[in-house]
Structures are given as structure tokens and as C-alpha cells.
Amino acid sequence: MQISQHLLPVDQTVQTCIAGESTVIKAIRDEIFKVRGMKKDDAYVSGYWKVGMIEDEHQTYKQTMHA
């Protein structure tokens, strides 16, 4: 996955809200926090569903991953 170089300007504060399928969101989260150094206070990033799971299954999965 390639994220635009223009997504996070170096000389400005950027705030964002990103939500989507959890596998895709993990890659985006890693990019913006680990690679680009965005502050976690400036972003809401949520993998709110997962391919192949219904909502209740995914919520249980997320809770066990963060326990």
C-alpha cells in the first residue's frame, strides 16, 4: 500500500479520522504513527469491521487483542 507523500505535511499539524476494514487500517495506522511520526492525540484510527466476521465477532476479537 502506498500512502500519498502529501498526506502529512512536515510543517503543519494534521488531524484525521480514519475508519475501515481492520486489515487495511492496520497498515494505515503503522504508516502514519510509526513511519511518519504522527501524534496519536491528532488521530482517530479505527478498524471497525473485518472481512469474514459479523459485528459481534469483530468486537470480541478487538477486545481480546487489546486485553
PDB file with SEQRES, HELIX, SHEET and CRYST1 records, atoms N, CA, C and O in Angstrom:
SEQRES   1 A   67  MET GLN ILE SER GLN HIS LEU LEU PRO VAL ASP GLN THR          
SEQRES   2 A   67  VAL GLN THR CYS ILE ALA GLY GLU SER THR VAL ILE LYS          
SEQRES   3 A   67  ALA ILE ARG ASP GLU ILE PHE LYS VAL ARG GLY MET LYS          
SEQRES   4 A   67  LYS ASP ASP ALA TYR VAL SER GLY TYR TRP LYS VAL GLY          
SEQRES   5 A   67  MET ILE GLU ASP GLU HIS GLN THR TYR LYS GLN THR MET          
SEQRES   6 A   67  HIS ALA                                                      
HELIX    1 AA1 SER A   22  ARG A   29  1                                   8    
HELIX    2 AA2 ASP A   30  VAL A   35  3                                   6    
HELIX    3 AA3 LYS A   40  ASP A   42  5                                   3    
HELIX    4 AA4 GLU A   55  MET A   65  1                                  11    
SHEET    1 AA1 2 THR A  16  GLU A  21  0                                        
SHEET    2 AA1 2 ALA A  43  TRP A  49  1                                        
CRYST1    1.000    1.000    1.000  90.00  90.00  90.00 P 1           1          
ATOM      1  N   MET A   1       0.844  -1.169   0.000  1.00  0.00           N  
ATOM      2  CA  MET A   1       0.000   0.000   0.000  1.00  0.00           C  
ATOM      3  C   MET A   1       0.892   1.235   0.000  1.00  0.00           C  
ATOM      4  O   MET A   1       1.873   1.308   0.740  1.00  0.00           O  
ATOM      5  N   GLN A   2       0.546   2.186  -0.824  1.00  0.00           N  
ATOM      6  CA  GLN A   2       1.302   3.431  -0.867  1.00  0.00           C  
ATOM      7  C   GLN A   2       0.390   4.568  -0.426  1.00  0.00           C  
ATOM      8  O   GLN A   2      -0.712   4.738  -0.948  1.00  0.00           O  
ATOM      9  N   ILE A   3       0.856   5.326   0.521  1.00  0.00           N  
ATOM     10  CA  ILE A   3       0.106   6.482   1.007  1.00  0.00           C  
ATOM     11  C   ILE A   3       0.784   7.723   0.464  1.00  0.00           C  
ATOM     12  O   ILE A   3       2.008   7.841   0.497  1.00  0.00           O  
ATOM     13  N   SER A   4      -0.011   8.636  -0.029  1.00  0.00           N  
ATOM     14  CA  SER A   4       0.499   9.848  -0.659  1.00  0.00           C  
ATOM     15  C   SER A   4       1.501  10.578   0.231  1.00  0.00           C  
ATOM     16  O   SER A   4       1.306  10.686   1.442  1.00  0.00           O  
ATOM     17  N   GLN A   5       2.546  11.064  -0.365  1.00  0.00           N  
ATOM     18  CA  GLN A   5       3.534  11.864   0.352  1.00  0.00           C  
ATOM     19  C   GLN A   5       2.934  13.175   0.831  1.00  0.00           C  
ATOM     20  O   GLN A   5       3.485  13.808   1.731  1.00  0.00           O  
ATOM     21  N   HIS A   6       1.830  13.593   0.256  1.00  0.00           N  
ATOM     22  CA  HIS A   6       1.194  14.850   0.621  1.00  0.00           C  
ATOM     23  C   HIS A   6       0.216  14.689   1.773  1.00  0.00           C  
ATOM     24  O   HIS A   6      -0.409  15.661   2.196  1.00  0.00           O  
ATOM     25  N   LEU A   7       0.080  13.480   2.278  1.00  0.00           N  
ATOM     26  CA  LEU A   7      -0.885  13.210   3.333  1.00  0.00           C  
ATOM     27  C   LEU A   7      -0.532  13.932   4.634  1.00  0.00           C  
ATOM     28  O   LEU A   7      -1.416  14.476   5.295  1.00  0.00           O  
ATOM     29  N   LEU A   8       0.727  13.944   5.003  1.00  0.00           N  
ATOM     30  CA  LEU A   8       1.151  14.554   6.264  1.00  0.00           C  
ATOM     31  C   LEU A   8       2.261  15.575   6.018  1.00  0.00           C  
ATOM     32  O   LEU A   8       3.441  15.224   6.041  1.00  0.00           O  
ATOM     33  N   PRO A   9       1.891  16.833   5.785  1.00  0.00           N  
ATOM     34  CA  PRO A   9       2.923  17.855   5.579  1.00  0.00           C  
ATOM     35  C   PRO A   9       3.811  17.990   6.810  1.00  0.00           C  
ATOM     36  O   PRO A   9       3.326  17.929   7.940  1.00  0.00           O  
ATOM     37  N   VAL A  10       5.084  18.170   6.598  1.00  0.00           N  
ATOM     38  CA  VAL A  10       6.053  18.243   7.689  1.00  0.00           C  
ATOM     39  C   VAL A  10       5.867  19.496   8.535  1.00  0.00           C  
ATOM     40  O   VAL A  10       6.040  19.446   9.753  1.00  0.00           O  
ATOM     41  N   ASP A  11       5.523  20.599   7.921  1.00  0.00           N  
ATOM     42  CA  ASP A  11       5.499  21.880   8.619  1.00  0.00           C  
ATOM     43  C   ASP A  11       4.121  22.272   9.157  1.00  0.00           C  
ATOM     44  O   ASP A  11       3.921  23.426   9.536  1.00  0.00           O  
ATOM     45  N   GLN A  12       3.174  21.341   9.199  1.00  0.00           N  
ATOM     46  CA  GLN A  12       1.833  21.647   9.673  1.00  0.00           C  
ATOM     47  C   GLN A  12       1.317  20.543  10.580  1.00  0.00           C  
ATOM     48  O   GLN A  12       1.743  19.393  10.474  1.00  0.00           O  
ATOM     49  N   THR A  13       0.388  20.901  11.482  1.00  0.00           N  
ATOM     50  CA  THR A  13      -0.281  19.896  12.288  1.00  0.00           C  
ATOM     51  C   THR A  13      -1.460  19.363  11.493  1.00  0.00           C  
ATOM     52  O   THR A  13      -2.260  20.130  10.956  1.00  0.00           O  
ATOM     53  N   VAL A  14      -1.560  18.052  11.423  1.00  0.00           N  
ATOM     54  CA  VAL A  14      -2.650  17.405  10.708  1.00  0.00           C  
ATOM     55  C   VAL A  14      -3.449  16.593  11.716  1.00  0.00           C  
ATOM     56  O   VAL A  14      -2.877  15.880  12.541  1.00  0.00           O  
ATOM     57  N   GLN A  15      -4.767  16.702  11.649  1.00  0.00           N  
ATOM     58  CA  GLN A  15      -5.637  15.865  12.457  1.00  0.00           C  
ATOM     59  C   GLN A  15      -6.496  15.051  11.508  1.00  0.00           C  
ATOM     60  O   GLN A  15      -6.903  15.538  10.453  1.00  0.00           O  
ATOM     61  N   THR A  16      -6.776  13.788  11.893  1.00  0.00           N  
ATOM     62  CA  THR A  16      -7.505  12.926  10.986  1.00  0.00           C  
ATOM     63  C   THR A  16      -8.397  11.941  11.721  1.00  0.00           C  
ATOM     64  O   THR A  16      -8.172  11.626  12.890  1.00  0.00           O  
ATOM     65  N   CYS A  17      -9.395  11.469  11.029  1.00  0.00           N  
ATOM     66  CA  CYS A  17     -10.277  10.408  11.500  1.00  0.00           C  
ATOM     67  C   CYS A  17     -10.343   9.385  10.373  1.00  0.00           C  
ATOM     68  O   CYS A  17     -10.806   9.689   9.273  1.00  0.00           O  
ATOM     69  N   ILE A  18      -9.877   8.168  10.653  1.00  0.00           N  
ATOM     70  CA  ILE A  18      -9.821   7.128   9.630  1.00  0.00           C  
ATOM     71  C   ILE A  18     -10.494   5.880  10.175  1.00  0.00           C  
ATOM     72  O   ILE A  18     -10.187   5.439  11.283  1.00  0.00           O  
ATOM     73  N   ALA A  19     -11.405   5.311   9.406  1.00  0.00           N  
ATOM     74  CA  ALA A  19     -12.076   4.078   9.812  1.00  0.00           C  
ATOM     75  C   ALA A  19     -12.278   3.205   8.584  1.00  0.00           C  
ATOM     76  O   ALA A  19     -12.463   3.707   7.476  1.00  0.00           O  
ATOM     77  N   GLY A  20     -12.241   1.904   8.791  1.00  0.00           N  
ATOM     78  CA  GLY A  20     -12.436   0.989   7.666  1.00  0.00           C  
ATOM     79  C   GLY A  20     -12.172  -0.445   8.073  1.00  0.00           C  
ATOM     80  O   GLY A  20     -12.182  -0.769   9.260  1.00  0.00           O  
ATOM     81  N   GLU A  21     -11.941  -1.290   7.112  1.00  0.00           N  
ATOM     82  CA  GLU A  21     -11.680  -2.710   7.351  1.00  0.00           C  
ATOM     83  C   GLU A  21     -10.362  -2.843   8.110  1.00  0.00           C  
ATOM     84  O   GLU A  21      -9.373  -2.200   7.759  1.00  0.00           O  
ATOM     85  N   SER A  22     -10.350  -3.670   9.140  1.00  0.00           N  
ATOM     86  CA  SER A  22      -9.238  -3.678  10.099  1.00  0.00           C  
ATOM     87  C   SER A  22      -7.880  -4.023   9.502  1.00  0.00           C  
ATOM     88  O   SER A  22      -6.870  -3.487   9.959  1.00  0.00           O  
ATOM     89  N   THR A  23      -7.813  -4.892   8.504  1.00  0.00           N  
ATOM     90  CA  THR A  23      -6.523  -5.231   7.904  1.00  0.00           C  
ATOM     91  C   THR A  23      -5.925  -4.017   7.194  1.00  0.00           C  
ATOM     92  O   THR A  23      -4.727  -3.755   7.304  1.00  0.00           O  
ATOM     93  N   VAL A  24      -6.753  -3.290   6.477  1.00  0.00           N  
ATOM     94  CA  VAL A  24      -6.299  -2.088   5.774  1.00  0.00           C  
ATOM     95  C   VAL A  24      -5.918  -1.005   6.785  1.00  0.00           C  
ATOM     96  O   VAL A  24      -4.907  -0.322   6.624  1.00  0.00           O  
ATOM     97  N   ILE A  25      -6.727  -0.859   7.813  1.00  0.00           N  
ATOM     98  CA  ILE A  25      -6.483   0.171   8.824  1.00  0.00           C  
ATOM     99  C   ILE A  25      -5.171  -0.083   9.555  1.00  0.00           C  
ATOM    100  O   ILE A  25      -4.466   0.870   9.887  1.00  0.00           O  
ATOM    101  N   LYS A  26      -4.823  -1.339   9.815  1.00  0.00           N  
ATOM    102  CA  LYS A  26      -3.555  -1.648  10.485  1.00  0.00           C  
ATOM    103  C   LYS A  26      -2.381  -1.096   9.674  1.00  0.00           C  
ATOM    104  O   LYS A  26      -1.462  -0.498  10.233  1.00  0.00           O  
ATOM    105  N   ALA A  27      -2.417  -1.299   8.369  1.00  0.00           N  
ATOM    106  CA  ALA A  27      -1.338  -0.791   7.508  1.00  0.00           C  
ATOM    107  C   ALA A  27      -1.294   0.737   7.539  1.00  0.00           C  
ATOM    108  O   ALA A  27      -0.212   1.324   7.583  1.00  0.00           O  
ATOM    109  N   ILE A  28      -2.449   1.376   7.517  1.00  0.00           N  
ATOM    110  CA  ILE A  28      -2.502   2.840   7.563  1.00  0.00           C  
ATOM    111  C   ILE A  28      -2.013   3.340   8.914  1.00  0.00           C  
ATOM    112  O   ILE A  28      -1.254   4.307   8.982  1.00  0.00           O  
ATOM    113  N   ARG A  29      -2.444   2.682   9.998  1.00  0.00           N  
ATOM    114  CA  ARG A  29      -2.015   3.071  11.351  1.00  0.00           C  
ATOM    115  C   ARG A  29      -0.496   2.978  11.472  1.00  0.00           C  
ATOM    116  O   ARG A  29       0.147   3.898  11.977  1.00  0.00           O  
ATOM    117  N   ASP A  30       0.072   1.872  11.011  1.00  0.00           N  
ATOM    118  CA  ASP A  30       1.532   1.715  11.063  1.00  0.00           C  
ATOM    119  C   ASP A  30       2.232   2.825  10.284  1.00  0.00           C  
ATOM    120  O   ASP A  30       3.233   3.375  10.743  1.00  0.00           O  
ATOM    121  N   GLU A  31       1.713   3.147   9.122  1.00  0.00           N  
ATOM    122  CA  GLU A  31       2.318   4.188   8.289  1.00  0.00           C  
ATOM    123  C   GLU A  31       2.281   5.551   8.965  1.00  0.00           C  
ATOM    124  O   GLU A  31       3.307   6.226   9.054  1.00  0.00           O  
ATOM    125  N   ILE A  32       1.112   5.963   9.443  1.00  0.00           N  
ATOM    126  CA  ILE A  32       1.033   7.332   9.966  1.00  0.00           C  
ATOM    127  C   ILE A  32       1.692   7.496  11.330  1.00  0.00           C  
ATOM    128  O   ILE A  32       2.227   8.565  11.623  1.00  0.00           O  
ATOM    129  N   PHE A  33       1.667   6.468  12.167  1.00  0.00           N  
ATOM    130  CA  PHE A  33       2.268   6.601  13.500  1.00  0.00           C  
ATOM    131  C   PHE A  33       3.739   6.206  13.523  1.00  0.00           C  
ATOM    132  O   PHE A  33       4.566   6.946  14.055  1.00  0.00           O  
ATOM    133  N   LYS A  34       4.076   5.058  12.958  1.00  0.00           N  
ATOM    134  CA  LYS A  34       5.459   4.557  13.042  1.00  0.00           C  
ATOM    135  C   LYS A  34       6.374   5.188  12.002  1.00  0.00           C  
ATOM    136  O   LYS A  34       7.495   5.587  12.317  1.00  0.00           O  
ATOM    137  N   VAL A  35       5.905   5.279  10.775  1.00  0.00           N  
ATOM    138  CA  VAL A  35       6.756   5.782   9.696  1.00  0.00           C  
ATOM    139  C   VAL A  35       6.783   7.302   9.666  1.00  0.00           C  
ATOM    140  O   VAL A  35       7.850   7.905   9.549  1.00  0.00           O  
ATOM    141  N   ARG A  36       5.614   7.920   9.770  1.00  0.00           N  
ATOM    142  CA  ARG A  36       5.536   9.374   9.622  1.00  0.00           C  
ATOM    143  C   ARG A  36       5.525  10.127  10.942  1.00  0.00           C  
ATOM    144  O   ARG A  36       5.636  11.353  10.953  1.00  0.00           O  
ATOM    145  N   GLY A  37       5.393   9.416  12.050  1.00  0.00           N  
ATOM    146  CA  GLY A  37       5.502  10.049  13.356  1.00  0.00           C  
ATOM    147  C   GLY A  37       4.342  10.931  13.778  1.00  0.00           C  
ATOM    148  O   GLY A  37       4.522  11.845  14.583  1.00  0.00           O  
ATOM    149  N   MET A  38       3.167  10.673  13.255  1.00  0.00           N  
ATOM    150  CA  MET A  38       2.007  11.469  13.659  1.00  0.00           C  
ATOM    151  C   MET A  38       1.692  11.201  15.126  1.00  0.00           C  
ATOM    152  O   MET A  38       1.795  10.065  15.588  1.00  0.00           O  
ATOM    153  N   LYS A  39       1.310  12.240  15.853  1.00  0.00           N  
ATOM    154  CA  LYS A  39       0.956  12.089  17.265  1.00  0.00           C  
ATOM    155  C   LYS A  39      -0.405  11.406  17.381  1.00  0.00           C  
ATOM    156  O   LYS A  39      -1.341  11.739  16.655  1.00  0.00           O  
ATOM    157  N   LYS A  40      -0.503  10.456  18.296  1.00  0.00           N  
ATOM    158  CA  LYS A  40      -1.756   9.721  18.463  1.00  0.00           C  
ATOM    159  C   LYS A  40      -2.892  10.621  18.919  1.00  0.00           C  
ATOM    160  O   LYS A  40      -4.055  10.323  18.648  1.00  0.00           O  
ATOM    161  N   ASP A  41      -2.586  11.710  19.601  1.00  0.00           N  
ATOM    162  CA  ASP A  41      -3.627  12.659  20.011  1.00  0.00           C  
ATOM    163  C   ASP A  41      -4.264  13.374  18.823  1.00  0.00           C  
ATOM    164  O   ASP A  41      -5.354  13.931  18.947  1.00  0.00           O  
ATOM    165  N   ASP A  42      -3.595  13.361  17.677  1.00  0.00           N  
ATOM    166  CA  ASP A  42      -4.097  14.056  16.496  1.00  0.00           C  
ATOM    167  C   ASP A  42      -4.861  13.137  15.539  1.00  0.00           C  
ATOM    168  O   ASP A  42      -5.235  13.557  14.444  1.00  0.00           O  
ATOM    169  N   ALA A  43      -5.093  11.879  15.951  1.00  0.00           N  
ATOM    170  CA  ALA A  43      -5.741  10.947  15.029  1.00  0.00           C  
ATOM    171  C   ALA A  43      -6.692   9.998  15.745  1.00  0.00           C  
ATOM    172  O   ALA A  43      -6.430   9.541  16.858  1.00  0.00           O  
ATOM    173  N   TYR A  44      -7.789   9.719  15.081  1.00  0.00           N  
ATOM    174  CA  TYR A  44      -8.679   8.634  15.489  1.00  0.00           C  
ATOM    175  C   TYR A  44      -8.613   7.630  14.346  1.00  0.00           C  
ATOM    176  O   TYR A  44      -9.020   7.935  13.225  1.00  0.00           O  
ATOM    177  N   VAL A  45      -8.105   6.440  14.625  1.00  0.00           N  
ATOM    178  CA  VAL A  45      -7.955   5.414  13.603  1.00  0.00           C  
ATOM    179  C   VAL A  45      -8.609   4.143  14.129  1.00  0.00           C  
ATOM    180  O   VAL A  45      -8.216   3.620  15.172  1.00  0.00           O  
ATOM    181  N   SER A  46      -9.614   3.646  13.401  1.00  0.00           N  
ATOM    182  CA  SER A  46     -10.368   2.501  13.889  1.00  0.00           C  
ATOM    183  C   SER A  46     -10.634   1.482  12.792  1.00  0.00           C  
ATOM    184  O   SER A  46     -11.160   1.811  11.728  1.00  0.00           O  
ATOM    185  N   GLY A  47     -10.261   0.242  13.071  1.00  0.00           N  
ATOM    186  CA  GLY A  47     -10.665  -0.873  12.215  1.00  0.00           C  
ATOM    187  C   GLY A  47     -11.997  -1.370  12.742  1.00  0.00           C  
ATOM    188  O   GLY A  47     -12.035  -2.199  13.652  1.00  0.00           O  
ATOM    189  N   TYR A  48     -13.076  -0.879  12.187  1.00  0.00           N  
ATOM    190  CA  TYR A  48     -14.378  -1.151  12.789  1.00  0.00           C  
ATOM    191  C   TYR A  48     -15.082  -2.367  12.215  1.00  0.00           C  
ATOM    192  O   TYR A  48     -16.173  -2.708  12.672  1.00  0.00           O  
ATOM    193  N   TRP A  49     -14.503  -3.024  11.239  1.00  0.00           N  
ATOM    194  CA  TRP A  49     -15.056  -4.288  10.758  1.00  0.00           C  
ATOM    195  C   TRP A  49     -13.936  -5.111  10.155  1.00  0.00           C  
ATOM    196  O   TRP A  49     -12.879  -4.575   9.822  1.00  0.00           O  
ATOM    197  N   LYS A  50     -14.156  -6.407  10.013  1.00  0.00           N  
ATOM    198  CA  LYS A  50     -13.152  -7.312   9.468  1.00  0.00           C  
ATOM    199  C   LYS A  50     -13.829  -8.247   8.479  1.00  0.00           C  
ATOM    200  O   LYS A  50     -14.886  -8.810   8.765  1.00  0.00           O  
ATOM    201  N   VAL A  51     -13.223  -8.407   7.335  1.00  0.00           N  
ATOM    202  CA  VAL A  51     -13.769  -9.294   6.314  1.00  0.00           C  
ATOM    203  C   VAL A  51     -13.986 -10.683   6.908  1.00  0.00           C  
ATOM    204  O   VAL A  51     -13.088 -11.246   7.534  1.00  0.00           O  
ATOM    205  N   GLY A  52     -15.171 -11.223   6.709  1.00  0.00           N  
ATOM    206  CA  GLY A  52     -15.483 -12.574   7.164  1.00  0.00           C  
ATOM    207  C   GLY A  52     -16.064 -12.655   8.563  1.00  0.00           C  
ATOM    208  O   GLY A  52     -16.413 -13.748   9.011  1.00  0.00           O  
ATOM    209  N   MET A  53     -16.181 -11.537   9.271  1.00  0.00           N  
ATOM    210  CA  MET A  53     -16.733 -11.542  10.628  1.00  0.00           C  
ATOM    211  C   MET A  53     -17.977 -10.675  10.692  1.00  0.00           C  
ATOM    212  O   MET A  53     -18.061  -9.645  10.023  1.00  0.00           O  
ATOM    213  N   ILE A  54     -18.936 -11.091  11.496  1.00  0.00           N  
ATOM    214  CA  ILE A  54     -20.067 -10.223  11.782  1.00  0.00           C  
ATOM    215  C   ILE A  54     -19.657  -9.276  12.906  1.00  0.00           C  
ATOM    216  O   ILE A  54     -18.638  -9.495  13.562  1.00  0.00           O  
ATOM    217  N   GLU A  55     -20.442  -8.229  13.132  1.00  0.00           N  
ATOM    218  CA  GLU A  55     -20.081  -7.175  14.088  1.00  0.00           C  
ATOM    219  C   GLU A  55     -19.727  -7.717  15.472  1.00  0.00           C  
ATOM    220  O   GLU A  55     -18.701  -7.335  16.036  1.00  0.00           O  
ATOM    221  N   ASP A  56     -20.554  -8.595  16.024  1.00  0.00           N  
ATOM    222  CA  ASP A  56     -20.289  -9.124  17.371  1.00  0.00           C  
ATOM    223  C   ASP A  56     -18.972  -9.891  17.427  1.00  0.00           C  
ATOM    224  O   ASP A  56     -18.226  -9.771  18.400  1.00  0.00           O  
ATOM    225  N   GLU A  57     -18.682 -10.672  16.398  1.00  0.00           N  
ATOM    226  CA  GLU A  57     -17.414 -11.415  16.361  1.00  0.00           C  
ATOM    227  C   GLU A  57     -16.226 -10.461  16.320  1.00  0.00           C  
ATOM    228  O   GLU A  57     -15.219 -10.672  16.996  1.00  0.00           O  
ATOM    229  N   HIS A  58     -16.357  -9.433  15.535  1.00  0.00           N  
ATOM    230  CA  HIS A  58     -15.246  -8.483  15.419  1.00  0.00           C  
ATOM    231  C   HIS A  58     -15.023  -7.724  16.720  1.00  0.00           C  
ATOM    232  O   HIS A  58     -13.876  -7.506  17.110  1.00  0.00           O  
ATOM    233  N   GLN A  59     -16.082  -7.320  17.395  1.00  0.00           N  
ATOM    234  CA  GLN A  59     -15.941  -6.622  18.678  1.00  0.00           C  
ATOM    235  C   GLN A  59     -15.241  -7.518  19.698  1.00  0.00           C  
ATOM    236  O   GLN A  59     -14.371  -7.052  20.434  1.00  0.00           O  
ATOM    237  N   THR A  60     -15.608  -8.790  19.749  1.00  0.00           N  
ATOM    238  CA  THR A  60     -14.952  -9.736  20.658  1.00  0.00           C  
ATOM    239  C   THR A  60     -13.484  -9.890  20.295  1.00  0.00           C  
ATOM    240  O   THR A  60     -12.623  -9.906  21.174  1.00  0.00           O  
ATOM    241  N   TYR A  61     -13.197 -10.002  19.010  1.00  0.00           N  
ATOM    242  CA  TYR A  61     -11.826 -10.116  18.522  1.00  0.00           C  
ATOM    243  C   TYR A  61     -10.999  -8.903  18.951  1.00  0.00           C  
ATOM    244  O   TYR A  61      -9.880  -9.058  19.440  1.00  0.00           O  
ATOM    245  N   LYS A  62     -11.547  -7.692  18.770  1.00  0.00           N  
ATOM    246  CA  LYS A  62     -10.822  -6.474  19.149  1.00  0.00           C  
ATOM    247  C   LYS A  62     -10.560  -6.432  20.654  1.00  0.00           C  
ATOM    248  O   LYS A  62      -9.480  -6.026  21.083  1.00  0.00           O  
ATOM    249  N   GLN A  63     -11.536  -6.846  21.454  1.00  0.00           N  
ATOM    250  CA  GLN A  63     -11.358  -6.832  22.902  1.00  0.00           C  
ATOM    251  C   GLN A  63     -10.252  -7.798  23.333  1.00  0.00           C  
ATOM    252  O   GLN A  63      -9.458  -7.470  24.215  1.00  0.00           O  
ATOM    253  N   THR A  64     -10.192  -8.964  22.731  1.00  0.00           N  
ATOM    254  CA  THR A  64      -9.146  -9.930  23.105  1.00  0.00           C  
ATOM    255  C   THR A  64      -7.780  -9.488  22.635  1.00  0.00           C  
ATOM    256  O   THR A  64      -6.780  -9.805  23.279  1.00  0.00           O  
ATOM    257  N   MET A  65      -7.704  -8.758  21.522  1.00  0.00           N  
ATOM    258  CA  MET A  65      -6.422  -8.270  21.008  1.00  0.00           C  
ATOM    259  C   MET A  65      -5.859  -7.152  21.881  1.00  0.00           C  
ATOM    260  O   MET A  65      -4.643  -6.973  21.939  1.00  0.00           O  
ATOM    261  N   HIS A  66      -6.724  -6.399  22.559  1.00  0.00           N  
ATOM    262  CA  HIS A  66      -6.279  -5.271  23.378  1.00  0.00           C  
ATOM    263  C   HIS A  66      -6.279  -5.593  24.857  1.00  0.00           C  
ATOM    264  O   HIS A  66      -6.055  -4.710  25.684  1.00  0.00           O  
ATOM    265  N   ALA A  67      -6.528  -6.843  25.202  1.00  0.00           N  
ATOM    266  CA  ALA A  67      -6.576  -7.224  26.628  1.00  0.00           C  
ATOM    267  C   ALA A  67      -5.180  -7.386  27.189  1.00  0.00           C  
ATOM    268  O   ALA A  67      -5.021  -7.703  28.368  1.00  0.00           O  
TER     269      ALA A  67                                                      
END                                                                             
